[in-house]
């Protein structure tokens, strides 16, 4: 999936809180890729980086996959097509949620 162009539907825009975990704030846009089912049986989740305002949907390139060792899910990291981010930059941007998991970033 790395390098593939995808469309993300944002269900947790930047600046909002998780619907169930009220203390989990989203500093970046987060959503799902319709039609791609993840191992948890839900549509594939995706972080959107490189966009600095809340959005409803986004088309971009999968630049990384976050593999969780202690969860069945993987999260995709989607960014504008001609942007680049280091592993360290990605880790910092997604740490608000990934800090609770044992994970690896694959690029």
Z-matrix of the N, CA and C atoms (Angstrom, degrees):
N
C 1 1.452
C 2 1.528 1 111.94
N 3 1.327 2 116.20 1 -21.58
C 4 1.462 3 118.69 2 179.58
C 5 1.525 4 110.25 3 -57.25
N 6 1.317 5 116.09 4 133.32
C 7 1.452 6 121.42 5 179.40
C 8 1.511 7 114.35 6 87.04
N 9 1.332 8 117.70 7 -9.34
C 10 1.457 9 121.52 8 -179.16
C 11 1.528 10 110.63 9 -79.01
N 12 1.334 11 115.78 10 142.76
C 13 1.457 12 121.02 11 176.51
C 14 1.529 13 108.48 12 -84.81
N 15 1.334 14 116.55 13 132.04
C 16 1.464 15 121.98 14 -178.34
C 17 1.526 16 110.24 15 -136.14
N 18 1.327 17 114.45 16 162.00
C 19 1.462 18 121.07 17 174.82
C 20 1.526 19 107.64 18 -112.01
N 21 1.335 20 115.85 19 124.69
C 22 1.460 21 122.45 20 -178.48
C 23 1.522 22 109.09 21 -106.60
N 24 1.330 23 116.41 22 128.35
C 25 1.455 24 122.54 23 171.42
C 26 1.525 25 106.52 24 -91.99
N 27 1.312 26 117.00 25 121.16
C 28 1.468 27 121.78 26 -175.73
C 29 1.524 28 109.42 27 -87.22
N 30 1.344 29 115.34 28 118.92
C 31 1.467 30 118.77 29 175.13
C 32 1.526 31 111.79 30 -111.04
N 33 1.334 32 116.50 31 -5.81
C 34 1.462 33 121.43 32 174.03
C 35 1.527 34 108.00 33 -135.59
N 36 1.322 35 116.18 34 85.33
C 37 1.469 36 120.08 35 -178.08
C 38 1.529 37 112.48 36 -66.07
N 39 1.298 38 114.37 37 155.16
C 40 1.457 39 122.14 38 174.20
C 41 1.529 40 108.95 39 -49.97
N 42 1.333 41 116.12 40 133.91
C 43 1.458 42 120.58 41 177.49
C 44 1.513 43 114.95 42 91.96
N 45 1.346 44 117.18 43 4.68
C 46 1.465 45 120.18 44 179.58
C 47 1.528 46 110.07 45 -110.59
N 48 1.322 47 115.49 46 174.75
C 49 1.459 48 122.38 47 179.24
C 50 1.527 49 110.24 48 -114.24
N 51 1.319 50 115.67 49 154.35
C 52 1.465 51 122.07 50 177.76
C 53 1.526 52 108.74 51 -60.12
N 54 1.350 53 118.31 52 139.24
C 55 1.465 54 120.15 53 -176.92
C 56 1.535 55 114.30 54 -65.53
N 57 1.332 56 118.45 55 -28.36
C 58 1.462 57 121.01 56 -179.40
C 59 1.531 58 112.82 57 -105.21
N 60 1.313 59 116.92 58 -37.49
C 61 1.469 60 122.14 59 -179.74
C 62 1.531 61 107.47 60 -101.64
N 63 1.306 62 115.34 61 86.37
C 64 1.465 63 122.46 62 -169.13
C 65 1.523 64 115.12 63 -61.08
N 66 1.335 65 117.92 64 -16.31
C 67 1.458 66 119.94 65 179.34
C 68 1.532 67 112.33 66 -93.36
N 69 1.338 68 117.84 67 -0.03
C 70 1.463 69 121.39 68 -179.32
C 71 1.531 70 109.44 69 -93.16
N 72 1.329 71 114.86 70 104.23
C 73 1.463 72 123.91 71 -177.31
C 74 1.529 73 109.97 72 -92.67
N 75 1.315 74 117.37 73 137.03
C 76 1.468 75 122.57 74 -179.92
C 77 1.524 76 110.74 75 -99.08
N 78 1.337 77 117.49 76 103.43
C 79 1.465 78 121.02 77 178.59
C 80 1.530 79 112.31 78 -81.46
N 81 1.332 80 116.85 79 -7.78
C 82 1.465 81 122.91 80 176.12
C 83 1.524 82 108.11 81 -133.32
N 84 1.318 83 116.90 82 165.39
C 85 1.462 84 121.55 83 177.29
C 86 1.531 85 109.70 84 -74.52
N 87 1.334 86 115.61 85 143.77
C 88 1.464 87 122.07 86 -175.60
C 89 1.521 88 107.65 87 -142.07
N 90 1.319 89 116.35 88 139.74
C 91 1.455 90 118.80 89 179.72
C 92 1.510 91 112.09 90 -165.77
N 93 1.332 92 115.37 91 -148.19
C 94 1.464 93 120.54 92 -174.47
C 95 1.523 94 110.37 93 -143.67
N 96 1.325 95 114.58 94 159.54
C 97 1.460 96 121.54 95 177.45
C 98 1.520 97 107.10 96 -103.55
N 99 1.303 98 115.47 97 110.76
C 100 1.455 99 121.94 98 -176.99
C 101 1.530 100 110.91 99 -61.88
N 102 1.313 101 115.76 100 134.56
C 103 1.458 102 120.86 101 175.30
C 104 1.515 103 115.52 102 89.45
N 105 1.329 104 117.82 103 -7.73
C 106 1.473 105 120.56 104 176.11
C 107 1.522 106 106.62 105 -110.40
N 108 1.335 107 115.36 106 115.43
C 109 1.457 108 120.61 107 -176.74
C 110 1.529 109 110.00 108 -92.80
N 111 1.320 110 115.04 109 127.77
C 112 1.468 111 122.68 110 -179.84
C 113 1.533 112 109.86 111 -85.18
N 114 1.330 113 117.52 112 169.68
C 115 1.464 114 120.91 113 179.54
C 116 1.533 115 115.02 114 -57.91
N 117 1.333 116 118.14 115 -22.34
C 118 1.465 117 120.01 116 178.81
C 119 1.528 118 112.87 117 -82.69
N 120 1.350 119 116.66 118 2.26
C 121 1.458 120 120.83 119 178.74
C 122 1.513 121 114.29 120 87.36
N 123 1.307 122 117.29 121 -4.51
C 124 1.471 123 122.63 122 178.20
C 125 1.530 124 109.00 123 -102.71
N 126 1.335 125 116.10 124 170.56
C 127 1.459 126 118.89 125 177.26
C 128 1.531 127 110.16 126 -67.72
N 129 1.323 128 115.02 127 150.56
C 130 1.462 129 122.17 128 -173.91
C 131 1.524 130 111.75 129 -61.17
N 132 1.335 131 116.59 130 125.03
C 133 1.462 132 122.53 131 178.48
C 134 1.521 133 110.78 132 -79.85
N 135 1.334 134 115.06 133 150.71
C 136 1.466 135 119.93 134 180.00
C 137 1.520 136 111.36 135 -147.95
N 138 1.322 137 114.42 136 137.05
C 139 1.458 138 121.93 137 168.64
C 140 1.525 139 106.90 138 -89.76
N 141 1.323 140 116.77 139 140.83
C 142 1.463 141 121.35 140 174.97
C 143 1.517 142 107.14 141 -111.58
N 144 1.332 143 116.46 142 121.81
C 145 1.460 144 120.10 143 177.94
C 146 1.525 145 109.38 144 -120.19
N 147 1.316 146 115.42 145 157.21
C 148 1.459 147 120.32 146 -179.81
C 149 1.518 148 113.66 147 90.05
N 150 1.318 149 116.87 148 6.20
C 151 1.473 150 122.75 149 176.43
C 152 1.525 151 106.04 150 -121.28
N 153 1.333 152 116.96 151 126.49
C 154 1.465 153 119.28 152 -172.41
C 155 1.522 154 115.18 153 -107.57
N 156 1.333 155 116.39 154 27.09
C 157 1.470 156 120.30 155 175.54
C 158 1.532 157 108.48 156 -146.54
N 159 1.332 158 117.24 157 156.26
C 160 1.465 159 119.77 158 177.39
C 161 1.528 160 110.11 159 -64.15
N 162 1.329 161 116.09 160 138.08
C 163 1.468 162 121.54 161 179.79
C 164 1.519 163 109.64 162 -135.77
N 165 1.337 164 116.42 163 167.54
C 166 1.464 165 121.66 164 179.43
C 167 1.525 166 112.36 165 -101.70
N 168 1.336 167 116.61 166 -31.01
C 169 1.461 168 120.86 167 176.06
C 170 1.515 169 108.87 168 -154.27
N 171 1.330 170 114.70 169 162.94
C 172 1.452 171 119.12 170 -173.79
C 173 1.523 172 110.11 171 -156.58
N 174 1.316 173 116.12 172 136.48
C 175 1.459 174 121.11 173 172.64
C 176 1.520 175 107.23 174 -110.07
N 177 1.314 176 115.39 175 126.50
C 178 1.453 177 120.12 176 -179.56
C 179 1.512 178 110.93 177 -159.77
N 180 1.314 179 115.03 178 -168.93
C 181 1.456 180 122.17 179 -174.93
C 182 1.529 181 109.74 180 -107.94
N 183 1.341 182 116.17 181 138.59
C 184 1.463 183 121.18 182 174.69
C 185 1.530 184 106.99 183 -74.11
N 186 1.346 185 116.19 184 113.10
C 187 1.468 186 119.83 185 -177.00
C 188 1.529 187 112.55 186 -104.12
N 189 1.337 188 116.65 187 -13.58
C 190 1.462 189 120.15 188 179.91
C 191 1.521 190 109.70 189 -160.02
N 192 1.321 191 114.31 190 157.13
C 193 1.464 192 121.26 191 173.66
C 194 1.518 193 107.05 192 -124.77
N 195 1.315 194 115.75 193 129.32
C 196 1.451 195 120.89 194 177.88
C 197 1.525 196 106.89 195 -97.58
N 198 1.311 197 115.37 196 111.63
C 199 1.457 198 121.68 197 179.46
C 200 1.523 199 108.59 198 -96.42
N 201 1.321 200 115.15 199 119.67
C 202 1.462 201 120.89 200 178.61
C 203 1.525 202 109.09 201 -93.18
N 204 1.317 203 116.46 202 125.92
C 205 1.461 204 120.89 203 179.14
C 206 1.524 205 112.07 204 -78.57
N 207 1.329 206 116.96 205 -24.58
C 208 1.459 207 121.14 206 -175.76
C 209 1.531 208 112.60 207 -112.85
N 210 1.326 209 116.23 208 28.44
C 211 1.465 210 121.96 209 178.92
C 212 1.528 211 107.40 210 -156.61
N 213 1.318 212 117.61 211 156.29
C 214 1.468 213 120.29 212 -178.94
C 215 1.527 214 112.57 213 -80.03
N 216 1.311 215 116.68 214 -11.38
C 217 1.459 216 120.47 215 -175.02
C 218 1.521 217 113.83 216 -89.58
N 219 1.317 218 114.10 217 153.97
C 220 1.455 219 122.39 218 164.03
C 221 1.519 220 105.30 219 -121.01
N 222 1.294 221 116.57 220 145.99
C 223 1.464 222 121.78 221 176.43
C 224 1.516 223 107.88 222 -111.50
N 225 1.310 224 116.79 223 137.74
C 226 1.457 225 120.78 224 176.30
C 227 1.519 226 108.78 225 -96.39
N 228 1.314 227 116.04 226 147.20
C 229 1.459 228 121.98 227 176.70
C 230 1.524 229 106.76 228 -111.36
N 231 1.322 230 115.66 229 120.28
C 232 1.467 231 122.22 230 -175.49
C 233 1.528 232 108.50 231 -116.20
N 234 1.323 233 115.23 232 136.64
C 235 1.469 234 120.93 233 -177.38
C 236 1.519 235 109.58 234 -139.69
N 237 1.346 236 117.10 235 164.39
C 238 1.464 237 119.71 236 174.26
C 239 1.530 238 109.93 237 -54.07
N 240 1.326 239 115.27 238 145.00
C 241 1.456 240 121.78 239 -170.31
C 242 1.524 241 115.83 240 -52.83
N 243 1.301 242 118.92 241 -39.01
C 244 1.468 243 120.27 242 -175.27
C 245 1.530 244 113.24 243 -106.35
N 246 1.331 245 116.41 244 25.16
C 247 1.461 246 119.95 245 178.19
C 248 1.523 247 109.38 246 -102.54
N 249 1.324 248 115.31 247 162.30
C 250 1.462 249 118.59 248 176.21
C 251 1.525 250 109.33 249 -140.79
N 252 1.315 251 114.90 250 145.06
C 253 1.452 252 122.61 251 -179.74
C 254 1.520 253 107.86 252 -137.76
N 255 1.325 254 116.09 253 145.44
C 256 1.461 255 120.42 254 176.05
C 257 1.527 256 108.90 255 -82.81
N 258 1.326 257 116.08 256 164.76
C 259 1.462 258 121.36 257 175.04
C 260 1.522 259 110.42 258 -56.48
N 261 1.315 260 115.77 259 -41.45
C 262 1.462 261 120.58 260 -178.83
C 263 1.529 262 111.68 261 -64.53
N 264 1.336 263 116.36 262 -40.97
C 265 1.469 264 120.16 263 178.09
C 266 1.526 265 110.55 264 -64.40
N 267 1.322 266 116.65 265 -43.35
C 268 1.467 267 120.86 266 179.03
C 269 1.522 268 110.09 267 -62.10
N 270 1.327 269 116.27 268 -46.66
C 271 1.467 270 120.12 269 -179.42
C 272 1.528 271 111.15 270 -58.23
N 273 1.307 272 117.27 271 -42.25
C 274 1.467 273 120.84 272 179.08
C 275 1.533 274 111.05 273 -64.02
N 276 1.326 275 117.57 274 -41.55
C 277 1.463 276 121.42 275 -177.12
C 278 1.528 277 113.37 276 -69.60
N 279 1.333 278 117.76 277 -30.69
C 280 1.470 279 120.57 278 -177.44
C 281 1.523 280 113.06 279 -101.71
N 282 1.316 281 117.64 280 0.59
C 283 1.468 282 120.83 281 -175.34
C 284 1.526 283 113.33 282 -63.43
N 285 1.334 284 118.00 283 -23.32
C 286 1.465 285 120.32 284 179.40
C 287 1.524 286 110.92 285 -55.48
N 288 1.328 287 117.91 286 -29.21
C 289 1.464 288 121.87 287 179.74
C 290 1.532 289 111.61 288 -113.69
N 291 1.304 290 117.16 289 -39.53
C 292 1.466 291 120.41 290 -175.24
C 293 1.524 292 113.29 291 -72.74
N 294 1.328 293 118.26 292 -14.06
C 295 1.464 294 120.84 293 178.60
C 296 1.528 295 112.27 294 -59.19
N 297 1.323 296 117.02 295 -19.27
C 298 1.460 297 121.47 296 -178.40
C 299 1.528 298 112.84 297 -89.06
N 300 1.333 299 117.62 298 0.60
C 301 1.463 300 121.99 299 -175.33
C 302 1.521 301 111.43 300 -128.65
N 303 1.328 302 115.24 301 158.44
C 304 1.456 303 122.66 302 171.47
C 305 1.530 304 104.58 303 -92.01
N 306 1.327 305 117.57 304 114.70
C 307 1.461 306 119.41 305 -171.40
C 308 1.531 307 112.27 306 -141.62
N 309 1.308 308 113.36 307 165.58
C 310 1.471 309 122.51 308 175.62
C 311 1.517 310 107.15 309 -133.86
N 312 1.328 311 116.67 310 141.33
C 313 1.462 312 121.40 311 176.09
C 314 1.521 313 108.18 312 -100.28
N 315 1.332 314 115.04 313 120.99
C 316 1.465 315 120.83 314 178.38
C 317 1.527 316 108.26 315 -103.75
N 318 1.340 317 114.59 316 130.76
C 319 1.467 318 118.86 317 -178.99
C 320 1.522 319 110.59 318 -126.49
